[in-house]
Amino acid sequence: MPDRATETRVDEVEDRLVTAVAVGEYLPASRLPPERELAVLLGVGRVTVRAALARLVDRGLLETRRGRGGGTFVRTQWPDTSSDAVGRTLLARWAGIRDTADAIALLHGALATAAAERIGDDGRAALRDRLDAFRAAASGFEKQQADAVLHRTIIDAAGNDVLAATLAGLESQVSIAAPAHLWGTAEGMAEMEARALREHRELVDAVCDGRPVDAGVVARRHVGIDLELLERAMLRAGQVPRG
């Protein structure tokens, strides 16, 4: 029989995975990473991850598919039964989330500023292509992936591996259970994606036109979307964000 400490770890991982799905780190129909990768992301053993996943399959939030292309997939994003877990998880992390999110925004601003100063013709062409890809991507998972590629292209154009590594480390601290930007829930996704497209256009224009001050300002404002989505999730879960 599992001891209480093991059960507590499984409870915590279950809550984090429920929250990661609820806030859109993992979107409906998307596949979760393999157990080994999840264990590293969550800082626990594979046995703990396996037990938590099994619970979520039993609850109907996830499903397991066999064979080629199989794995563990998201079925449902935020049933009423998820709200308590979302509230517990975000409330426990909230003190650090706000300051870390502010630091992330400042770093994105610094990287966008550097990109506007350093980008070359090939970089401009690549960034314009990334913007077109984001515009054309289907709502949800495809847009989430296109968003990540666009921001990665700006970070690469900045040409500073130390800043890029620092940013990645900070983003992993805010992440609930996935190395992905939040994408919110279905109810507000279309509005959020339209806003992201507008801000992406502003950001790409500023970087490609060599306007570093504007690029920094737009980048800092744009990445605030993640914190806004977490605040909405807190409220939906019945918690009031503090600070």
Disulfide bonds with the S-S distance in Angstrom:
none
